[in-house]
């Protein structure tokens, strides 16, 4: 056991005494992280995600990565920052600003911009090094039940059987 001197104690910052606050992922827990990215940092209303591009994502013989994989990673970042068990995407306005190639590491930052009732607006930016390759505004809704278990869908199924 080591004993600290008064000088060492004075040098400690308040953060040294605080327990680290950990945010646990509550949504999209079964997602394929090889295709959608890996969360690097997760705080309330802020997520950082890294997508390592692979040969499975290549669209042509030049090594261009299909935009759907970029969008998928951005969508996953948006869902993770909302971090509700039953969050769904309802709309998105996005731009693909620069091509991504095989071997690139795309870093996404997602931030909740607006919260109203069950609605969340999330801004997501994707970059390769210092080049912005993607930007999007994701509109999400948090539902009471899983989207495939909503009462509306149950009623539709019952109507089909009648």
TAJOFEN-V210843 format. One record per pair of residues at least 24 apart in sequence whose ideal C-beta (glycine too) atoms are under 10 Angstrom apart, sorted by the first residue. I is the first residue (numbers start at 1). J is the second residue. Records with the same first field share a line. If there is no record, write none. Layout:
I = J + J
This chain:
23 = 47 + 80 + 81 + 83
24 = 83
25 = 79 + 80 + 83
26 = 79 + 80 + 82 + 83 + 84 + 85 + 86 + 87
27 = 76 + 79 + 80 + 81 + 82 + 83 + 84 + 85 + 86 + 87 + 88 + 142
28 = 75 + 76 + 79 + 80 + 83 + 85 + 87
29 = 85
31 = 72 + 75 + 76 + 79 + 80
32 = 72 + 76
33 = 73 + 76
35 = 68 + 69 + 72 + 73 + 76
36 = 69 + 72 + 73 + 74 + 75 + 76 + 77 + 79 + 80
37 = 69 + 70 + 72 + 73 + 74 + 75 + 76 + 77 + 80 + 105 + 106 + 107 + 108 + 126
38 = 73 + 76
39 = 76 + 77 + 80 + 81 + 108 + 110
40 = 107 + 108 + 109
41 = 109
42 = 77 + 80 + 81 + 83 + 110
43 = 81 + 111
44 = 81 + 83 + 112
45 = 81 + 82 + 83 + 110 + 111 + 112 + 113 + 115 + 120 + 122
46 = 81 + 109 + 110 + 111 + 112
47 = 76 + 77 + 78 + 79 + 80 + 81 + 82 + 83 + 108 + 109 + 110 + 111 + 112 + 122 + 124
48 = 77 + 80 + 81 + 107 + 108 + 109 + 110
49 = 73 + 74 + 76 + 77 + 78 + 80 + 81 + 106 + 107 + 108 + 109 + 110 + 124 + 126
50 = 77 + 105 + 106 + 107 + 108
51 = 76 + 77 + 100 + 104 + 105 + 106 + 107 + 108 + 126 + 128
52 = 103 + 104 + 105 + 106
53 = 100 + 101 + 102 + 103 + 104 + 105 + 106 + 128
54 = 102 + 103
55 = 102 + 103
56 = 102
57 = 100 + 101 + 102 + 104
58 = 101 + 102 + 103
59 = 99 + 102
62 = 99 + 101 + 102
63 = 99 + 100 + 101 + 102 + 103 + 104
64 = 99 + 100 + 101 + 102
65 = 99 + 100 + 101 + 102 + 103 + 104 + 106 + 133
66 = 100
67 = 94 + 96 + 99 + 100 + 133 + 134
69 = 100 + 106
70 = 94 + 96 + 99 + 100 + 104 + 106 + 108 + 126 + 128 + 133 + 134 + 136
71 = 96 + 124 + 126 + 134 + 136
73 = 106 + 107 + 108 + 124 + 126 + 134
74 = 106 + 108 + 110 + 122 + 124 + 125 + 126 + 133 + 134 + 135 + 136 + 138
75 = 108 + 110 + 122 + 124 + 136 + 138 + 140
76 = 108 + 110 + 124
77 = 107 + 108 + 109 + 110 + 111 + 122 + 124 + 125 + 126 + 136 + 138
78 = 108 + 110 + 111 + 112 + 120 + 121 + 122 + 123 + 124 + 136 + 137 + 138 + 139 + 140
79 = 110 + 120 + 122 + 138 + 140
80 = 108 + 110 + 122
81 = 108 + 109 + 110 + 111 + 112 + 120 + 122 + 123 + 124 + 138 + 140
82 = 110 + 112 + 115 + 120 + 121 + 122 + 138 + 140 + 141 + 142
83 = 112 + 120 + 142
84 = 118 + 120 + 140 + 141 + 142 + 143
85 = 142 + 143 + 145 + 146
86 = 118 + 141 + 142 + 143 + 144 + 145 + 146 + 147 + 149 + 150
87 = 118 + 120 + 122 + 140 + 141 + 142 + 143 + 147
88 = 140 + 141 + 142 + 143 + 146 + 147 + 150
89 = 122 + 138 + 139 + 140 + 141 + 147
90 = 119 + 138 + 139 + 140 + 141
91 = 121 + 137 + 138 + 139 + 140 + 141
92 = 122 + 124 + 136 + 137 + 138 + 139 + 140
93 = 135 + 136 + 137 + 138 + 139
94 = 124 + 126 + 134 + 135 + 136 + 137 + 138
95 = 132 + 133 + 134 + 135 + 136 + 137
96 = 126 + 133 + 134 + 135 + 136
97 = 125 + 126 + 127 + 131 + 132 + 133 + 134 + 135
98 = 126 + 127 + 128 + 131 + 132 + 133 + 134
99 = 128 + 131 + 133
100 = 126 + 128 + 131 + 133 + 134
101 = 128
104 = 128 + 129 + 131 + 133
105 = 129
106 = 131 + 133 + 134
107 = 133
108 = 133 + 134 + 136
110 = 136 + 138
112 = 138 + 140
113 = 137 + 138
114 = 139
115 = 142
117 = 141 + 142
118 = 142 + 143 + 144
